[in-house]
Amino acid sequence: MLPRVKNVKALADHQLELAFTNGEIGHYDCRPLLTFGVFAELQDDAYFRQARVVNGTVAWPHEQDICPDTLYLDSRRTAGASAAG
């Protein structure tokens, strides 16, 4: 099983900073999702910033979520400490 999300911080330009359960930090670009169905609501920056961790993944108040495996596999991981968490 791939690592799950432990902490999330919504950044400018629809980016997520993710802290994973294995200690890695990743950055995930949500911009490709913004015109896709239920994710269109994430275009609103105030709503996007309501991202939170639910059951090891990222979710928003109206139940949009992103597969935790996708978040891990498609994130650009960086070394060092994170502001997320």
Biopython code that builds the backbone (N, CA, C, O; Angstrom):
import numpy as np
from Bio.PDB.StructureBuilder import StructureBuilder

atoms = [
    (1, "MET", "N", (0.848, -1.181, 0.000)),
    (1, "MET", "CA", (0.000, 0.000, 0.000)),
    (1, "MET", "C", (0.892, 1.242, 0.000)),
    (1, "MET", "O", (1.886, 1.309, 0.722)),
    (2, "LEU", "N", (0.525, 2.201, -0.805)),
    (2, "LEU", "CA", (1.271, 3.450, -0.879)),
    (2, "LEU", "C", (0.990, 4.313, 0.343)),
    (2, "LEU", "O", (-0.034, 4.134, 1.002)),
    (3, "PRO", "N", (1.889, 5.250, 0.655)),
    (3, "PRO", "CA", (1.669, 6.146, 1.791)),
    (3, "PRO", "C", (0.382, 6.953, 1.626)),
    (3, "PRO", "O", (-0.080, 7.200, 0.512)),
    (4, "ARG", "N", (-0.162, 7.342, 2.728)),
    (4, "ARG", "CA", (-1.371, 8.166, 2.755)),
    (4, "ARG", "C", (-0.997, 9.579, 3.184)),
    (4, "ARG", "O", (0.101, 9.824, 3.683)),
    (5, "VAL", "N", (-1.927, 10.497, 2.980)),
    (5, "VAL", "CA", (-1.716, 11.893, 3.340)),
    (5, "VAL", "C", (-1.922, 12.061, 4.842)),
    (5, "VAL", "O", (-2.921, 11.611, 5.403)),
    (6, "LYS", "N", (-0.964, 12.711, 5.473)),
    (6, "LYS", "CA", (-1.038, 12.995, 6.906)),
    (6, "LYS", "C", (-1.452, 14.447, 7.151)),
    (6, "LYS", "O", (-2.234, 14.725, 8.060)),
    (7, "ASN", "N", (-0.930, 15.370, 6.343)),
    (7, "ASN", "CA", (-1.247, 16.793, 6.455)),
    (7, "ASN", "C", (-1.318, 17.397, 5.063)),
    (7, "ASN", "O", (-0.656, 16.932, 4.136)),
    (8, "VAL", "N", (-2.134, 18.446, 4.929)),
    (8, "VAL", "CA", (-2.251, 19.153, 3.653)),
    (8, "VAL", "C", (-2.263, 20.651, 3.901)),
    (8, "VAL", "O", (-2.797, 21.132, 4.900)),
    (9, "LYS", "N", (-1.665, 21.370, 2.973)),
    (9, "LYS", "CA", (-1.719, 22.830, 2.985)),
    (9, "LYS", "C", (-2.037, 23.269, 1.566)),
    (9, "LYS", "O", (-1.311, 22.935, 0.630)),
    (10, "ALA", "N", (-3.142, 24.032, 1.404)),
    (10, "ALA", "CA", (-3.502, 24.573, 0.096)),
    (10, "ALA", "C", (-2.637, 25.799, -0.165)),
    (10, "ALA", "O", (-2.558, 26.706, 0.664)),
    (11, "LEU", "N", (-1.995, 25.816, -1.317)),
    (11, "LEU", "CA", (-1.112, 26.913, -1.701)),
    (11, "LEU", "C", (-1.727, 27.707, -2.850)),
    (11, "LEU", "O", (-2.781, 27.349, -3.376)),
    (12, "ALA", "N", (-1.059, 28.777, -3.225)),
    (12, "ALA", "CA", (-1.495, 29.591, -4.351)),
    (12, "ALA", "C", (-1.489, 28.771, -5.636)),
    (12, "ALA", "O", (-0.816, 27.744, -5.730)),
    (13, "ASP", "N", (-2.237, 29.234, -6.608)),
    (13, "ASP", "CA", (-2.274, 28.649, -7.943)),
    (13, "ASP", "C", (-2.738, 27.188, -7.934)),
    (13, "ASP", "O", (-2.293, 26.382, -8.751)),
    (14, "HIS", "N", (-3.633, 26.861, -7.007)),
    (14, "HIS", "CA", (-4.254, 25.539, -6.918)),
    (14, "HIS", "C", (-3.249, 24.398, -6.750)),
    (14, "HIS", "O", (-3.366, 23.337, -7.364)),
    (15, "GLN", "N", (-2.272, 24.656, -5.905)),
    (15, "GLN", "CA", (-1.270, 23.648, -5.563)),
    (15, "GLN", "C", (-1.546, 23.139, -4.144)),
    (15, "GLN", "O", (-2.026, 23.885, -3.290)),
    (16, "LEU", "N", (-1.243, 21.887, -3.909)),
    (16, "LEU", "CA", (-1.334, 21.305, -2.568)),
    (16, "LEU", "C", (0.051, 20.888, -2.111)),
    (16, "LEU", "O", (0.810, 20.280, -2.866)),
    (17, "GLU", "N", (0.371, 21.217, -0.875)),
    (17, "GLU", "CA", (1.582, 20.689, -0.257)),
    (17, "GLU", "C", (1.121, 19.568, 0.663)),
    (17, "GLU", "O", (0.260, 19.766, 1.520)),
    (18, "LEU", "N", (1.698, 18.398, 0.476)),
    (18, "LEU", "CA", (1.246, 17.196, 1.169)),
    (18, "LEU", "C", (2.360, 16.603, 2.013)),
    (18, "LEU", "O", (3.496, 16.481, 1.555)),
    (19, "ALA", "N", (2.037, 16.238, 3.232)),
    (19, "ALA", "CA", (2.941, 15.459, 4.072)),
    (19, "ALA", "C", (2.367, 14.045, 4.104)),
    (19, "ALA", "O", (1.216, 13.836, 4.486)),
    (20, "PHE", "N", (3.192, 13.078, 3.694)),
    (20, "PHE", "CA", (2.743, 11.696, 3.632)),
    (20, "PHE", "C", (3.163, 10.924, 4.890)),
    (20, "PHE", "O", (4.061, 11.338, 5.622)),
    (21, "THR", "N", (2.501, 9.816, 5.112)),
    (21, "THR", "CA", (2.747, 9.019, 6.314)),
    (21, "THR", "C", (4.142, 8.406, 6.352)),
    (21, "THR", "O", (4.590, 7.974, 7.414)),
    (22, "ASN", "N", (4.835, 8.360, 5.222)),
    (22, "ASN", "CA", (6.199, 7.828, 5.202)),
    (22, "ASN", "C", (7.245, 8.924, 5.427)),
    (22, "ASN", "O", (8.445, 8.666, 5.337)),
    (23, "GLY", "N", (6.788, 10.148, 5.721)),
    (23, "GLY", "CA", (7.696, 11.253, 5.992)),
    (23, "GLY", "C", (8.038, 12.100, 4.779)),
    (23, "GLY", "O", (8.660, 13.153, 4.923)),
    (24, "GLU", "N", (7.646, 11.666, 3.588)),
    (24, "GLU", "CA", (7.930, 12.444, 2.382)),
    (24, "GLU", "C", (6.979, 13.635, 2.272)),
    (24, "GLU", "O", (5.866, 13.616, 2.797)),
    (25, "ILE", "N", (7.449, 14.669, 1.576)),
    (25, "ILE", "CA", (6.660, 15.860, 1.293)),
    (25, "ILE", "C", (6.449, 15.915, -0.216)),
    (25, "ILE", "O", (7.387, 15.700, -0.985)),
    (26, "GLY", "N", (5.232, 16.201, -0.637)),
    (26, "GLY", "CA", (4.945, 16.286, -2.059)),
    (26, "GLY", "C", (4.149, 17.531, -2.392)),
    (26, "GLY", "O", (3.455, 18.089, -1.542)),
    (27, "HIS", "N", (4.257, 17.954, -3.632)),
    (27, "HIS", "CA", (3.464, 19.062, -4.156)),
    (27, "HIS", "C", (2.633, 18.523, -5.312)),
    (27, "HIS", "O", (3.155, 17.915, -6.247)),
    (28, "TYR", "N", (1.323, 18.759, -5.228)),
    (28, "TYR", "CA", (0.396, 18.245, -6.235)),
    (28, "TYR", "C", (-0.316, 19.415, -6.899)),
    (28, "TYR", "O", (-0.845, 20.295, -6.220)),
    (29, "ASP", "N", (-0.327, 19.421, -8.213)),
    (29, "ASP", "CA", (-0.951, 20.469, -9.012)),
    (29, "ASP", "C", (-2.389, 20.079, -9.324)),
    (29, "ASP", "O", (-2.627, 19.111, -10.047)),
    (30, "CYS", "N", (-3.349, 20.826, -8.785)),
    (30, "CYS", "CA", (-4.766, 20.524, -9.012)),
    (30, "CYS", "C", (-5.335, 21.195, -10.261)),
    (30, "CYS", "O", (-6.484, 20.936, -10.619)),
    (31, "ARG", "N", (-4.567, 22.044, -10.929)),
    (31, "ARG", "CA", (-5.097, 22.790, -12.072)),
    (31, "ARG", "C", (-5.705, 21.904, -13.159)),
    (31, "ARG", "O", (-6.727, 22.289, -13.725)),
    (32, "PRO", "N", (-5.134, 20.735, -13.484)),
    (32, "PRO", "CA", (-5.768, 19.908, -14.526)),
    (32, "PRO", "C", (-7.168, 19.412, -14.163)),
    (32, "PRO", "O", (-7.929, 19.025, -15.050)),
    (33, "LEU", "N", (-7.517, 19.416, -12.893)),
    (33, "LEU", "CA", (-8.833, 18.938, -12.455)),
    (33, "LEU", "C", (-9.921, 19.999, -12.532)),
    (33, "LEU", "O", (-11.104, 19.660, -12.506)),
    (34, "LEU", "N", (-9.556, 21.264, -12.626)),
    (34, "LEU", "CA", (-10.486, 22.367, -12.408)),
    (34, "LEU", "C", (-11.633, 22.466, -13.405)),
    (34, "LEU", "O", (-12.622, 23.141, -13.121)),
    (35, "THR", "N", (-11.537, 21.830, -14.537)),
    (35, "THR", "CA", (-12.633, 21.867, -15.508)),
    (35, "THR", "C", (-13.359, 20.534, -15.593)),
    (35, "THR", "O", (-14.178, 20.321, -16.487)),
    (36, "PHE", "N", (-13.061, 19.649, -14.671)),
    (36, "PHE", "CA", (-13.617, 18.302, -14.698)),
    (36, "PHE", "C", (-14.731, 18.146, -13.673)),
    (36, "PHE", "O", (-14.463, 18.059, -12.474)),
    (37, "GLY", "N", (-15.973, 18.112, -14.129)),
    (37, "GLY", "CA", (-17.133, 17.788, -13.293)),
    (37, "GLY", "C", (-17.162, 18.437, -11.927)),
    (37, "GLY", "O", (-17.148, 19.661, -11.802)),
    (38, "VAL", "N", (-17.203, 17.595, -10.901)),
    (38, "VAL", "CA", (-17.353, 18.079, -9.533)),
    (38, "VAL", "C", (-16.170, 18.918, -9.063)),
    (38, "VAL", "O", (-16.295, 19.668, -8.095)),
    (39, "PHE", "N", (-15.034, 18.804, -9.727)),
    (39, "PHE", "CA", (-13.855, 19.561, -9.308)),
    (39, "PHE", "C", (-13.894, 21.019, -9.757)),
    (39, "PHE", "O", (-13.074, 21.816, -9.300)),
    (40, "ALA", "N", (-14.822, 21.390, -10.638)),
    (40, "ALA", "CA", (-14.921, 22.778, -11.105)),
    (40, "ALA", "C", (-15.098, 23.747, -9.933)),
    (40, "ALA", "O", (-14.657, 24.894, -10.004)),
    (41, "GLU", "N", (-15.731, 23.296, -8.875)),
    (41, "GLU", "CA", (-15.939, 24.150, -7.698)),
    (41, "GLU", "C", (-14.609, 24.572, -7.065)),
    (41, "GLU", "O", (-14.547, 25.588, -6.373)),
    (42, "LEU", "N", (-13.547, 23.796, -7.299)),
    (42, "LEU", "CA", (-12.237, 24.127, -6.736)),
    (42, "LEU", "C", (-11.612, 25.352, -7.401)),
    (42, "LEU", "O", (-10.591, 25.853, -6.929)),
    (43, "GLN", "N", (-12.211, 25.845, -8.494)),
    (43, "GLN", "CA", (-11.729, 27.068, -9.114)),
    (43, "GLN", "C", (-11.839, 28.259, -8.161)),
    (43, "GLN", "O", (-11.056, 29.204, -8.251)),
    (44, "ASP", "N", (-12.805, 28.211, -7.258)),
    (44, "ASP", "CA", (-12.973, 29.258, -6.248)),
    (44, "ASP", "C", (-11.852, 29.095, -5.220)),
    (44, "ASP", "O", (-11.808, 28.106, -4.487)),
    (45, "ASP", "N", (-10.953, 30.071, -5.175)),
    (45, "ASP", "CA", (-9.774, 29.974, -4.309)),
    (45, "ASP", "C", (-10.139, 29.798, -2.835)),
    (45, "ASP", "O", (-9.496, 29.025, -2.124)),
    (46, "ALA", "N", (-11.161, 30.506, -2.377)),
    (46, "ALA", "CA", (-11.570, 30.380, -0.969)),
    (46, "ALA", "C", (-12.048, 28.962, -0.667)),
    (46, "ALA", "O", (-11.767, 28.416, 0.400)),
    (47, "TYR", "N", (-12.764, 28.379, -1.605)),
    (47, "TYR", "CA", (-13.214, 26.996, -1.421)),
    (47, "TYR", "C", (-12.034, 26.031, -1.502)),
    (47, "TYR", "O", (-11.929, 25.113, -0.689)),
    (48, "PHE", "N", (-11.150, 26.230, -2.470)),
    (48, "PHE", "CA", (-9.984, 25.367, -2.620)),
    (48, "PHE", "C", (-9.178, 25.313, -1.324)),
    (48, "PHE", "O", (-8.682, 24.252, -0.945)),
    (49, "ARG", "N", (-9.048, 26.445, -0.650)),
    (49, "ARG", "CA", (-8.255, 26.527, 0.574)),
    (49, "ARG", "C", (-8.893, 25.793, 1.761)),
    (49, "ARG", "O", (-8.295, 25.717, 2.834)),
    (50, "GLN", "N", (-10.086, 25.263, 1.574)),
    (50, "GLN", "CA", (-10.734, 24.475, 2.634)),
    (50, "GLN", "C", (-10.323, 22.999, 2.586)),
    (50, "GLN", "O", (-10.925, 22.161, 3.258)),
    (51, "ALA", "N", (-9.312, 22.692, 1.802)),
    (51, "ALA", "CA", (-8.821, 21.307, 1.712)),
    (51, "ALA", "C", (-8.447, 20.799, 3.098)),
    (51, "ALA", "O", (-7.884, 21.531, 3.912)),
    (52, "ARG", "N", (-8.769, 19.537, 3.352)),
    (52, "ARG", "CA", (-8.451, 18.914, 4.640)),
    (52, "ARG", "C", (-8.156, 17.437, 4.414)),
    (52, "ARG", "O", (-8.488, 16.877, 3.369)),
    (53, "VAL", "N", (-7.535, 16.824, 5.397)),
    (53, "VAL", "CA", (-7.245, 15.393, 5.314)),
    (53, "VAL", "C", (-8.427, 14.613, 5.890)),
    (53, "VAL", "O", (-8.888, 14.881, 6.999)),
    (54, "VAL", "N", (-8.899, 13.651, 5.118)),
    (54, "VAL", "CA", (-9.981, 12.758, 5.541)),
    (54, "VAL", "C", (-9.578, 11.345, 5.134)),
    (54, "VAL", "O", (-9.408, 11.060, 3.948)),
    (55, "ASN", "N", (-9.426, 10.473, 6.104)),
    (55, "ASN", "CA", (-9.104, 9.069, 5.844)),
    (55, "ASN", "C", (-7.904, 8.884, 4.916)),
    (55, "ASN", "O", (-7.924, 8.036, 4.024)),
    (56, "GLY", "N", (-6.866, 9.679, 5.132)),
    (56, "GLY", "CA", (-5.625, 9.491, 4.394)),
    (56, "GLY", "C", (-5.573, 10.122, 3.023)),
    (56, "GLY", "O", (-4.633, 9.881, 2.266)),
    (57, "THR", "N", (-6.564, 10.925, 2.691)),
    (57, "THR", "CA", (-6.535, 11.630, 1.413)),
    (57, "THR", "C", (-6.984, 13.068, 1.619)),
    (57, "THR", "O", (-7.269, 13.475, 2.745)),
    (58, "VAL", "N", (-7.050, 13.842, 0.538)),
    (58, "VAL", "CA", (-7.477, 15.236, 0.605)),
    (58, "VAL", "C", (-8.921, 15.324, 0.147)),
    (58, "VAL", "O", (-9.302, 14.732, -0.863)),
    (59, "ALA", "N", (-9.725, 16.073, 0.903)),
    (59, "ALA", "CA", (-11.139, 16.248, 0.569)),
    (59, "ALA", "C", (-11.555, 17.689, 0.847)),
    (59, "ALA", "O", (-10.880, 18.432, 1.560)),
    (60, "TRP", "N", (-12.693, 18.057, 0.257)),
    (60, "TRP", "CA", (-13.272, 19.381, 0.448)),
    (60, "TRP", "C", (-14.682, 19.224, 0.990)),
    (60, "TRP", "O", (-15.233, 18.123, 0.956)),
    (61, "PRO", "N", (-15.286, 20.315, 1.497)),
    (61, "PRO", "CA", (-16.587, 20.220, 2.172)),
    (61, "PRO", "C", (-17.719, 19.583, 1.371)),
    (61, "PRO", "O", (-18.589, 18.944, 1.962)),
    (62, "HIS", "N", (-17.738, 19.735, 0.059)),
    (62, "HIS", "CA", (-18.819, 19.155, -0.730)),
    (62, "HIS", "C", (-18.454, 17.774, -1.268)),
    (62, "HIS", "O", (-18.976, 17.328, -2.289)),
    (63, "GLU", "N", (-17.555, 17.117, -0.562)),
    (63, "GLU", "CA", (-17.182, 15.714, -0.763)),
    (63, "GLU", "C", (-16.332, 15.434, -1.996)),
    (63, "GLU", "O", (-16.221, 14.279, -2.407)),
    (64, "GLN", "N", (-15.730, 16.458, -2.596)),
    (64, "GLN", "CA", (-14.739, 16.180, -3.623)),
    (64, "GLN", "C", (-13.522, 15.593, -2.913)),
    (64, "GLN", "O", (-13.156, 16.041, -1.827)),
    (65, "ASP", "N", (-12.908, 14.604, -3.523)),
    (65, "ASP", "CA", (-11.664, 14.075, -2.980)),
    (65, "ASP", "C", (-10.813, 13.540, -4.133)),
    (65, "ASP", "O", (-11.295, 13.333, -5.246)),
    (66, "ILE", "N", (-9.556, 13.329, -3.831)),
    (66, "ILE", "CA", (-8.610, 12.827, -4.828)),
    (66, "ILE", "C", (-8.036, 11.522, -4.281)),
    (66, "ILE", "O", (-7.665, 11.436, -3.111)),
    (67, "CYS", "N", (-7.969, 10.529, -5.128)),
    (67, "CYS", "CA", (-7.443, 9.224, -4.726)),
    (67, "CYS", "C", (-6.069, 9.405, -4.065)),
    (67, "CYS", "O", (-5.202, 10.072, -4.632)),
    (68, "PRO", "N", (-5.857, 8.826, -2.882)),
    (68, "PRO", "CA", (-4.567, 8.998, -2.208)),
    (68, "PRO", "C", (-3.395, 8.414, -3.008)),
    (68, "PRO", "O", (-2.279, 8.927, -2.921)),
    (69, "ASP", "N", (-3.629, 7.366, -3.775)),
    (69, "ASP", "CA", (-2.562, 6.813, -4.610)),
    (69, "ASP", "C", (-2.176, 7.816, -5.704)),
    (69, "ASP", "O", (-0.995, 7.986, -6.005)),
    (70, "THR", "N", (-3.164, 8.471, -6.290)),
    (70, "THR", "CA", (-2.903, 9.496, -7.296)),
    (70, "THR", "C", (-2.093, 10.637, -6.694)),
    (70, "THR", "O", (-1.134, 11.113, -7.300)),
    (71, "LEU", "N", (-2.483, 11.073, -5.498)),
    (71, "LEU", "CA", (-1.752, 12.166, -4.848)),
    (71, "LEU", "C", (-0.287, 11.796, -4.654)),
    (71, "LEU", "O", (0.600, 12.621, -4.873)),
    (72, "TYR", "N", (-0.035, 10.564, -4.247)),
    (72, "TYR", "CA", (1.343, 10.151, -4.010)),
    (72, "TYR", "C", (2.103, 9.967, -5.329)),
    (72, "TYR", "O", (3.202, 10.498, -5.489)),
    (73, "LEU", "N", (1.535, 9.233, -6.252)),
    (73, "LEU", "CA", (2.232, 8.914, -7.488)),
    (73, "LEU", "C", (2.453, 10.137, -8.385)),
    (73, "LEU", "O", (3.466, 10.226, -9.077)),
    (74, "ASP", "N", (1.511, 11.071, -8.370)),
    (74, "ASP", "CA", (1.589, 12.226, -9.264)),
    (74, "ASP", "C", (2.139, 13.480, -8.602)),
    (74, "ASP", "O", (2.225, 14.524, -9.249)),
    (75, "SER", "N", (2.511, 13.406, -7.338)),
    (75, "SER", "CA", (3.078, 14.581, -6.681)),
    (75, "SER", "C", (4.571, 14.675, -6.959)),
    (75, "SER", "O", (5.251, 13.673, -7.178)),
    (76, "ARG", "N", (5.048, 15.886, -6.943)),
    (76, "ARG", "CA", (6.485, 16.144, -7.073)),
    (76, "ARG", "C", (7.018, 16.190, -5.650)),
    (76, "ARG", "O", (6.726, 17.117, -4.896)),
    (77, "ARG", "N", (7.795, 15.190, -5.294)),
    (77, "ARG", "CA", (8.278, 15.121, -3.912)),
    (77, "ARG", "C", (9.554, 15.917, -3.739)),
    (77, "ARG", "O", (10.415, 15.966, -4.617)),
    (78, "THR", "N", (9.645, 16.542, -2.568)),
    (78, "THR", "CA", (10.796, 17.389, -2.239)),
    (78, "THR", "C", (11.406, 16.933, -0.925)),
    (78, "THR", "O", (10.741, 16.287, -0.115)),
    (79, "ALA", "N", (12.644, 17.263, -0.721)),
    (79, "ALA", "CA", (13.322, 16.915, 0.528)),
    (79, "ALA", "C", (13.109, 18.026, 1.538)),
    (79, "ALA", "O", (12.786, 19.157, 1.175)),
    (80, "GLY", "N", (13.289, 17.701, 2.792)),
    (80, "GLY", "CA", (13.267, 18.714, 3.829)),
    (80, "GLY", "C", (11.931, 18.847, 4.508)),
    (80, "GLY", "O", (10.959, 18.172, 4.170)),
    (81, "ALA", "N", (11.910, 19.737, 5.475)),
    (81, "ALA", "CA", (10.715, 19.962, 6.287)),
    (81, "ALA", "C", (9.651, 20.688, 5.471)),
    (81, "ALA", "O", (9.941, 21.346, 4.472)),
    (82, "SER", "N", (8.431, 20.548, 5.923)),
    (82, "SER", "CA", (7.305, 21.145, 5.232)),
    (82, "SER", "C", (6.545, 22.100, 6.127)),
    (82, "SER", "O", (6.597, 22.004, 7.353)),
    (83, "ALA", "N", (5.847, 23.013, 5.504)),
    (83, "ALA", "CA", (4.938, 23.885, 6.235)),
    (83, "ALA", "C", (3.621, 23.179, 6.486)),
    (83, "ALA", "O", (2.831, 23.627, 7.317)),
    (84, "ALA", "N", (3.367, 22.083, 5.784)),
    (84, "ALA", "CA", (2.121, 21.347, 5.972)),
    (84, "ALA", "C", (2.223, 20.520, 7.252)),
    (84, "ALA", "O", (2.991, 19.561, 7.330)),
    (85, "GLY", "N", (1.448, 20.903, 8.233)),
    (85, "GLY", "CA", (1.372, 20.088, 9.420)),
    (85, "GLY", "C", (2.198, 20.566, 10.523)),
    (85, "GLY", "O", (2.218, 19.954, 11.591)),
]
sb = StructureBuilder()
sb.init_structure("model")
sb.init_model(0)
sb.init_chain("A")
sb.init_seg("    ")
for serial, (resi, resn, name, xyz) in enumerate(atoms, 1):
    if name == "N":
        sb.init_residue(resn, " ", resi, " ")
    sb.init_atom(name, np.array(xyz, "f"), 0.0, 1.0, " ", f" {name:<3s}", serial, name[0])
structure = sb.get_structure()
